[in-house]
Amino acid sequence: MAGSMIMPNSLSAYSCKMSGEELKETVRNFVEGYQGGFIPFNRGSLPVFSGISVEVKETDDGYTLSKVTKDGKKVQDNDTFTVTCLAIPKHMEAYLTDENIVFEGEDTFVKDTWTEYVSDGNAVLAEPEDYMTLR
């Protein structure tokens, strides 16, 4: 039943270990858009985050990232994170060719991973959080 409700659009999960500096760059690219990738076109197309909070400013030209925090503290450049992006392959192509930030797991579908996790019976769901402030 969970499999029928979760991510029916074949999203893949791409994972990577990165620094705080790389995390902020990645978040900026997904909020502001990047060459060869997805460009948010309205509030509903902005990315959803888990584990971090972001502040985004709406401008006449789109969106600008102004702050990234974790547990209420500013993300520092030398912090270390494991990041997982849930996306369709065409929105990750630019990142998959980047030599500095290497995402893995293109064949890992979110639906299959989540269904397996929930089916184990030990799933602990996080409390909802305010992940984005849009100004």
Backbone as a printed PyTorch tensor [residue, N CA C, xyz], in Angstrom:
tensor([[[  0.8240,  -1.1810,   0.0000],
         [  0.0000,   0.0000,   0.0000],
         [  0.8770,   1.2570,   0.0000]],

        [[  1.9350,   1.2420,   0.8150],
         [  2.8270,   2.4040,   0.8580],
         [  3.4540,   2.6450,  -0.5020]],

        [[  3.8000,   1.5880,  -1.2050],
         [  4.4180,   1.7170,  -2.5120],
         [  3.5280,   2.4190,  -3.5120]],

        [[  2.2280,   2.2720,  -3.3800],
         [  1.3000,   2.9130,  -4.3140],
         [  1.1540,   4.4020,  -4.0470]],

        [[  1.4910,   4.8430,  -2.8410],
         [  1.3070,   6.2360,  -2.4550],
         [  2.5780,   7.0670,  -2.6090]],

        [[  3.7220,   6.4280,  -2.6950],
         [  4.9930,   7.1380,  -2.5990],
         [  5.6770,   7.2730,  -3.9480]],

        [[  5.9940,   8.4750,  -4.3150],
         [  6.8260,   8.7840,  -5.4640],
         [  6.5300,   7.9470,  -6.6980]],

        [[  5.3320,   8.0400,  -7.2450],
         [  5.0020,   7.2260,  -8.4060],
         [  5.6900,   7.6770,  -9.6870]],

        [[  6.4370,   8.7730,  -9.6400],
         [  7.0340,   9.3300, -10.8490],
         [  8.4890,   8.9150, -11.0740]],

        [[  8.9100,   7.8200, -10.5130],
         [ 10.2520,   7.2560, -10.7420],
         [ 11.3990,   8.1920, -10.3700]],

        [[ 11.2480,   8.9230,  -9.2680],
         [ 12.3620,   9.7210,  -8.7780],
         [ 13.4920,   8.7960,  -8.3600]],

        [[ 14.7090,   9.2370,  -8.6140],
         [ 15.8830,   8.4950,  -8.1760],
         [ 16.4890,   9.2030,  -6.9760]],

        [[ 17.2450,   8.4480,  -6.1750],
         [ 17.9380,   9.0060,  -5.0190],
         [ 19.4300,   9.0630,  -5.3310]],

        [[ 19.9990,  10.2530,  -5.2660],
         [ 21.4130,  10.4760,  -5.5470],
         [ 22.0740,  10.9180,  -4.2470]],

        [[ 23.1130,  10.2070,  -3.7970],
         [ 23.7570,  10.5260,  -2.5230],
         [ 25.1970,  10.9650,  -2.7320]],

        [[ 25.6690,  11.7910,  -1.8010],
         [ 27.0300,  12.3220,  -1.8860],
         [ 27.4400,  12.8560,  -0.5160]],

        [[ 28.6960,  12.6610,  -0.1490],
         [ 29.2450,  13.3150,   1.0340],
         [ 29.8370,  14.6340,   0.5480]],

        [[ 29.5650,  15.7120,   1.2910],
         [ 30.0750,  17.0200,   0.8700],
         [ 30.3090,  17.9350,   2.0640]],

        [[ 31.0850,  18.9690,   1.8120],
         [ 31.3640,  19.9790,   2.8320],
         [ 30.1780,  20.9320,   2.9400]],

        [[ 30.2020,  21.7420,   3.9800],
         [ 29.1700,  22.7610,   4.1370],
         [ 29.1780,  23.7380,   2.9780]],

        [[ 30.3630,  24.0730,   2.4840],
         [ 30.4820,  24.9680,   1.3400],
         [ 29.8160,  24.3520,   0.1050]],

        [[ 30.0640,  23.0620,  -0.1360],
         [ 29.4570,  22.3700,  -1.2690],
         [ 27.9500,  22.2230,  -1.0920]],

        [[ 27.5080,  21.9980,   0.1490],
         [ 26.0800,  21.9010,   0.4290],
         [ 25.3860,  23.2210,   0.0770]],

        [[ 25.9520,  24.3300,   0.5220],
         [ 25.3510,  25.6370,   0.2370],
         [ 25.3160,  25.9050,  -1.2690]],

        [[ 26.3710,  25.5200,  -1.9860],
         [ 26.3940,  25.6900,  -3.4350],
         [ 25.3080,  24.8330,  -4.0930]],

        [[ 25.1650,  23.5980,  -3.6370],
         [ 24.1530,  22.6920,  -4.1940],
         [ 22.7490,  23.2250,  -3.9240]],

        [[ 22.4910,  23.6520,  -2.6950],
         [ 21.1840,  24.2070,  -2.3500],
         [ 20.9120,  25.4550,  -3.1920]],

        [[ 21.9120,  26.3170,  -3.3370],
         [ 21.7600,  27.5310,  -4.1480],
         [ 21.3730,  27.1560,  -5.5830]],

        [[ 22.0340,  26.1510,  -6.1390],
         [ 21.7360,  25.7400,  -7.5090],
         [ 20.3000,  25.2410,  -7.6560]],

        [[ 19.8110,  24.5210,  -6.6680],
         [ 18.4490,  24.0110,  -6.7660],
         [ 17.3970,  25.0830,  -6.4810]],

        [[ 17.7590,  26.1140,  -5.7150],
         [ 16.8300,  27.2150,  -5.4330],
         [ 16.8400,  28.2430,  -6.5680]],

        [[ 18.0260,  28.5780,  -7.0480],
         [ 18.1610,  29.6340,  -8.0480],
         [ 18.1820,  29.1010,  -9.4800]],

        [[ 18.3670,  27.7910,  -9.6310],
         [ 18.4850,  27.1810, -10.9520],
         [ 19.9400,  27.1180, -11.3680]],

        [[ 20.2730,  26.2000, -12.2780],
         [ 21.6420,  26.0590, -12.7420],
         [ 21.6630,  25.5590, -14.1820]],

        [[ 22.7440,  25.8610, -14.8660],
         [ 22.9070,  25.4970, -16.2700],
         [ 22.7430,  23.9910, -16.4510]],

        [[ 21.8140,  23.6000, -17.2850],
         [ 21.5880,  22.1840, -17.5570],
         [ 20.6650,  21.5080, -16.5690]],

        [[ 20.2240,  22.2350, -15.5530],
         [ 19.3720,  21.6490, -14.5280],
         [ 18.0100,  22.3200, -14.4660]],

        [[ 17.2960,  22.0130, -13.4270],
         [ 15.9490,  22.5360, -13.2340],
         [ 16.0100,  23.9770, -12.7430]],

        [[ 15.1410,  24.8280, -13.2690],
         [ 15.0540,  26.2160, -12.8210],
         [ 13.6630,  26.4310, -12.2270]],

        [[ 13.5750,  26.6850, -10.9050],
         [ 12.2640,  26.9090, -10.2860],
         [ 11.5250,  28.0510, -10.9780]],

        [[ 10.2450,  27.8360, -11.2570],
         [  9.4670,  28.8210, -11.9970],
         [  8.3200,  29.4060, -11.1810]],

        [[  8.0170,  28.8260, -10.0230],
         [  7.0430,  29.3940,  -9.1000],
         [  7.3080,  28.8160,  -7.7110]],

        [[  6.5810,  29.2830,  -6.7100],
         [  6.8220,  28.8210,  -5.3310],
         [  6.6680,  27.3220,  -5.1810]],

        [[  5.7310,  26.7430,  -5.9090],
         [  5.4960,  25.2990,  -5.8240],
         [  6.5920,  24.4620,  -6.4390]],

        [[  7.4530,  25.0690,  -7.2340],
         [  8.5350,  24.3050,  -7.8590],
         [  9.8540,  24.4120,  -7.0910]],

        [[  9.8640,  25.1630,  -5.9980],
         [ 11.0690,  25.2320,  -5.1610],
         [ 11.3020,  23.8740,  -4.5040]],

        [[ 12.5530,  23.5280,  -4.2220],
         [ 12.8460,  22.2240,  -3.6270],
         [ 12.3760,  22.1320,  -2.1730]],

        [[ 12.1730,  20.9200,  -1.7260],
         [ 11.8360,  20.6220,  -0.3370],
         [ 13.1010,  20.0890,   0.3240]],

        [[ 13.3680,  20.5110,   1.5480],
         [ 14.5710,  20.0930,   2.2610],
         [ 14.2030,  19.3600,   3.5370]],

        [[ 15.0870,  18.4880,   3.9720],
         [ 14.9240,  17.7940,   5.2420],
         [ 16.2900,  17.7920,   5.9250]],

        [[ 16.3080,  18.1320,   7.1940],
         [ 17.5570,  18.1450,   7.9430],
         [ 18.2360,  19.5010,   7.9740]],

        [[ 17.8500,  20.3920,   7.0920],
         [ 18.3680,  21.7600,   7.0830],
         [ 17.1850,  22.7040,   6.8840]],

        [[ 17.4170,  23.9660,   7.1770],
         [ 16.4260,  25.0090,   6.9100],
         [ 17.0680,  26.0470,   6.0090]],

        [[ 16.2670,  26.6200,   5.1350],
         [ 16.7860,  27.6260,   4.2160],
         [ 15.9080,  28.8590,   4.2390]],

        [[ 16.5160,  29.9990,   3.9260],
         [ 15.7660,  31.2340,   3.7320],
         [ 15.9380,  31.6380,   2.2730]],

        [[ 14.8260,  31.8650,   1.5930],
         [ 14.8220,  32.1770,   0.1710],
         [ 14.1020,  33.5020,  -0.0380]],

        [[ 14.6800,  34.3440,  -0.8800],
         [ 14.0350,  35.6090,  -1.2260],
         [ 13.4850,  35.5090,  -2.6330]],

        [[ 12.2300,  35.9450,  -2.7900],
         [ 11.5990,  35.9730,  -4.1030],
         [ 11.9250,  37.3090,  -4.7560]],

        [[ 12.4090,  37.2570,  -5.9880],
         [ 12.7680,  38.4640,  -6.7280],
         [ 11.9650,  38.5140,  -8.0280]],

        [[ 12.1120,  39.5910,  -8.7600],
         [ 11.4450,  39.6990, -10.0630],
         [ 11.9740,  38.6630, -11.0480]],

        [[ 13.2120,  38.2270, -10.8360],
         [ 13.8490,  37.2790, -11.7550],
         [ 13.7760,  35.8310, -11.2920]],

        [[ 13.2140,  35.5740, -10.1280],
         [ 13.1580,  34.2000,  -9.6210],
         [ 13.3650,  34.1650,  -8.1210]],

        [[ 14.3390,  33.3670,  -7.6900],
         [ 14.5660,  33.1480,  -6.2670],
         [ 16.0540,  33.2350,  -5.9580]],

        [[ 16.3590,  33.7150,  -4.7380],
         [ 17.7350,  33.8460,  -4.2830],
         [ 17.8570,  33.2050,  -2.9100]],

        [[ 18.8440,  32.3580,  -2.7390],
         [ 19.1130,  31.7480,  -1.4430],
         [ 19.8360,  32.7510,  -0.5650]],

        [[ 19.3500,  32.9690,   0.6570],
         [ 20.0280,  33.9200,   1.5320],
         [ 20.6080,  33.2800,   2.7880]],

        [[ 20.1180,  32.0960,   3.1880],
         [ 20.6500,  31.4900,   4.4100],
         [ 20.3950,  29.9900,   4.4190]],

        [[ 21.3730,  29.2210,   4.9430],
         [ 21.2170,  27.7810,   5.1530],
         [ 21.6230,  27.4950,   6.5920]],

        [[ 20.7230,  26.8790,   7.3600],
         [ 21.0240,  26.5490,   8.7510],
         [ 20.7170,  25.0800,   9.0340]],

        [[ 21.3670,  24.5670,  10.0700],
         [ 21.0870,  23.2240,  10.5890],
         [ 20.9790,  23.3590,  12.0900]],

        [[ 19.8700,  22.8940,  12.6370],
         [ 19.6160,  22.9940,  14.0780],
         [ 19.7330,  24.4340,  14.5660]],

        [[ 19.2850,  25.3810,  13.7360],
         [ 19.2740,  26.7880,  14.1090],
         [ 20.6090,  27.4960,  13.9790]],

        [[ 21.6570,  26.7870,  13.5330],
         [ 22.9870,  27.3880,  13.4060],
         [ 23.3860,  27.4430,  11.9370]],

        [[ 24.0790,  28.5170,  11.5750],
         [ 24.5320,  28.7040,  10.2010],
         [ 25.4560,  27.5510,   9.8010]],

        [[ 25.2410,  27.0060,   8.6160],
         [ 26.1090,  25.9420,   8.0990],
         [ 27.4770,  26.5480,   7.8020]],

        [[ 28.5170,  25.9200,   8.3640],
         [ 29.8920,  26.3820,   8.1650],
         [ 30.5190,  25.6600,   6.9770]],

        [[ 31.4490,  26.3240,   6.2890],
         [ 32.0600,  25.7560,   5.0860],
         [ 32.7500,  24.4160,   5.3410]],

        [[ 33.3280,  24.2300,   6.5310],
         [ 34.0610,  22.9980,   6.8070],
         [ 33.2130,  21.9090,   7.4700]],

        [[ 31.9240,  22.1450,   7.6630],
         [ 31.0300,  21.0880,   8.1610],
         [ 30.9670,  19.9660,   7.1240]],

        [[ 30.5890,  18.7670,   7.5590],
         [ 30.4770,  17.6320,   6.6510],
         [ 29.0550,  17.1020,   6.6670]],

        [[ 28.5280,  16.7850,   5.4870],
         [ 27.1540,  16.3110,   5.3460],
         [ 27.0950,  15.1390,   4.3830]],

        [[ 26.1250,  14.2740,   4.6010],
         [ 25.7370,  13.2940,   3.5990],
         [ 24.4390,  13.8150,   3.0240]],

        [[ 24.4240,  14.0790,   1.7400],
         [ 23.2920,  14.7040,   1.0660],
         [ 22.6640,  13.7090,   0.1130]],

        [[ 21.3470,  13.6390,   0.1370],
         [ 20.6240,  12.8230,  -0.8250],
         [ 19.6460,  13.7190,  -1.5660]],

        [[ 19.7570,  13.7480,  -2.8820],
         [ 18.8370,  14.5020,  -3.7270],
         [ 17.8570,  13.5320,  -4.3610]],

        [[ 16.5950,  13.8530,  -4.2760],
         [ 15.5560,  13.0680,  -4.9280],
         [ 15.1640,  13.8340,  -6.1810]],

        [[ 15.4510,  13.2710,  -7.3390],
         [ 15.2380,  13.9990,  -8.5850],
         [ 15.0910,  13.0240,  -9.7460]],

        [[ 14.5820,  13.5480, -10.8470],
         [ 14.5670,  12.7530, -12.0650],
         [ 15.9300,  12.9230, -12.7380]],

        [[ 16.3770,  11.9310, -13.4840],
         [ 17.7310,  11.9660, -14.0470],
         [ 18.0650,  13.2330, -14.8330]],

        [[ 17.1520,  13.7780, -15.6210],
         [ 17.5130,  14.9380, -16.4340],
         [ 17.8350,  16.1710, -15.5930]],

        [[ 17.3110,  16.2610, -14.3560],
         [ 17.6130,  17.4000, -13.5000],
         [ 18.9350,  17.2300, -12.7570]],

        [[ 19.5100,  16.0220, -12.8230],
         [ 20.7810,  15.7710, -12.1470],
         [ 21.9440,  15.6430, -13.1230]],

        [[ 21.6920,  15.6910, -14.4150],
         [ 22.7550,  15.4720, -15.4040],
         [ 23.9540,  16.3890, -15.2070]],

        [[ 23.7290,  17.6590, -14.9380],
         [ 24.8420,  18.5940, -14.7430],
         [ 25.6800,  18.1930, -13.5340]],

        [[ 25.0390,  17.7040, -12.4790],
         [ 25.7820,  17.2840, -11.2900],
         [ 26.5020,  15.9640, -11.5130]],

        [[ 25.9270,  15.0930, -12.3080],
         [ 26.5570,  13.7930, -12.5400],
         [ 27.8370,  13.9210, -13.3490]],

        [[ 28.0340,  15.0310, -14.0530],
         [ 29.2600,  15.2400, -14.8190],
         [ 30.2530,  16.1400, -14.0890]],

        [[ 29.8740,  16.6710, -12.9310],
         [ 30.7600,  17.5290, -12.1410],
         [ 31.8210,  16.6640, -11.4640]],

        [[ 33.0850,  17.0340, -11.6290],
         [ 34.1780,  16.2440, -11.0450],
         [ 34.3710,  16.5270,  -9.5600]],

        [[ 33.8710,  17.6650,  -9.0680],
         [ 34.0820,  18.0430,  -7.6710],
         [ 33.0350,  17.4470,  -6.7390]],

        [[ 31.7880,  17.3950,  -7.1790],
         [ 30.7060,  16.8490,  -6.3590],
         [ 30.1870,  15.6030,  -7.0740]],

        [[ 30.4420,  14.4390,  -6.4960],
         [ 30.1080,  13.1880,  -7.1700],
         [ 28.9270,  12.5190,  -6.4750]],

        [[ 27.7720,  12.5720,  -7.1330],
         [ 26.5810,  11.8990,  -6.6290],
         [ 26.5570,  10.4660,  -7.1520]],

        [[ 26.1340,   9.5450,  -6.3000],
         [ 26.0160,   8.1390,  -6.6810],
         [ 24.5770,   7.6900,  -6.4840]],

        [[ 24.1990,   6.5940,  -7.1370],
         [ 22.9030,   5.9810,  -6.8850],
         [ 21.8530,   6.2420,  -7.9190]],

        [[ 22.2490,   6.5190,  -9.1450],
         [ 21.2890,   6.8560, -10.1950],
         [ 20.2290,   5.7800, -10.3840]],

        [[ 20.5670,   4.5280, -10.0950],
         [ 19.6090,   3.4320, -10.2830],
         [ 18.7960,   3.1320,  -9.0260]],

        [[ 18.9050,   3.9870,  -8.0100],
         [ 18.1850,   3.7880,  -6.7570],
         [ 16.8980,   4.5940,  -6.7930]],

        [[ 15.7600,   3.9010,  -6.9440],
         [ 14.4850,   4.5990,  -7.0170],
         [ 13.9400,   4.8630,  -5.6170]],

        [[ 13.4700,   6.0710,  -5.3850],
         [ 12.9510,   6.4840,  -4.0830],
         [ 11.8040,   5.5730,  -3.6460]],

        [[ 10.9010,   5.2770,  -4.5480],
         [  9.7400,   4.4550,  -4.2280],
         [ 10.1690,   3.0980,  -3.6660]],

        [[ 11.1270,   2.4560,  -4.3150],
         [ 11.5800,   1.1330,  -3.8630],
         [ 12.2810,   1.2110,  -2.5170]],

        [[ 13.1490,   2.2050,  -2.3550],
         [ 13.8940,   2.3630,  -1.1000],
         [ 12.9480,   2.6410,   0.0640]],

        [[ 11.9960,   3.5510,  -0.1100],
         [ 11.0680,   3.9150,   0.9510],
         [ 10.1400,   2.7520,   1.2920]],

        [[  9.6450,   2.0640,   0.2770],
         [  8.7610,   0.9180,   0.5180],
         [  9.4810,  -0.1530,   1.3300]],

        [[ 10.7340,  -0.4270,   0.9860],
         [ 11.5300,  -1.4130,   1.7230],
         [ 11.7390,  -0.9660,   3.1660]],

        [[ 12.0380,   0.3070,   3.3660],
         [ 12.2750,   0.8450,   4.7020],
         [ 11.0180,   0.7310,   5.5700]],

        [[  9.8820,   1.1310,   5.0370],
         [  8.6300,   1.0800,   5.7890],
         [  8.2100,  -0.3720,   6.0410]],

        [[  8.4450,  -1.2420,   5.0800],
         [  8.0520,  -2.6550,   5.2060],
         [  8.8240,  -3.3700,   6.2970]],

        [[ 10.0200,  -2.9000,   6.6340],
         [ 10.8120,  -3.5140,   7.7070],
         [ 10.1320,  -3.3900,   9.0610]],

        [[  9.2050,  -2.4370,   9.2000],
         [  8.4720,  -2.2770,  10.4470],
         [  9.1660,  -1.4350,  11.4900]],

        [[ 10.3590,  -0.9660,  11.2170],
         [ 11.1010,  -0.1740,  12.1940],
         [ 11.2070,   1.2960,  11.7930]],

        [[ 10.3660,   1.7350,  10.8680],
         [ 10.4400,   3.1090,  10.3790],
         [ 10.0690,   4.1010,  11.4690]],

        [[ 10.9220,   5.0900,  11.6680],
         [ 10.6600,   6.1750,  12.5980],
         [ 10.5770,   7.4450,  11.7610]],

        [[  9.4010,   8.0420,  11.7180],
         [  9.2120,   9.2340,  10.9080],
         [  9.5450,  10.4790,  11.7210]],

        [[ 10.2270,  11.3940,  11.0970],
         [ 10.6150,  12.6310,  11.7630],
         [  9.4000,  13.5300,  11.9320]],

        [[  9.4530,  14.3700,  12.9410],
         [  8.4110,  15.3610,  13.1530],
         [  8.4770,  16.3930,  12.0330]],

        [[  7.3470,  16.9360,  11.6250],
         [  7.3740,  17.9890,  10.6050],
         [  8.1830,  19.1810,  11.0920]],

        [[  8.8240,  19.8720,  10.1610],
         [  9.6510,  21.0180,  10.5210],
         [  9.4520,  22.1350,   9.5070]],

        [[  9.7730,  23.3560,   9.9150],
         [  9.7570,  24.4800,   8.9980],
         [ 11.0750,  24.4400,   8.2390]],

        [[ 11.0480,  24.0070,   6.9880],
         [ 12.2780,  23.8400,   6.2470],
         [ 12.6110,  25.0310,   5.3630]],

        [[ 11.6260,  25.9170,   5.1260],
         [ 11.9060,  27.0470,   4.2400],
         [ 11.1650,  28.2830,   4.7170]],

        [[ 11.8810,  29.4070,   4.6880],
         [ 11.2750,  30.7130,   4.8900],
         [ 11.3870,  31.4420,   3.5720]],

        [[ 10.2420,  31.8350,   3.0190],
         [ 10.2150,  32.5380,   1.7470],
         [  9.8480,  33.9830,   2.0190]],

        [[ 10.7000,  34.8930,   1.6100],
         [ 10.4930,  36.3240,   1.8490],
         [ 10.2790,  37.0600,   0.5510]]])
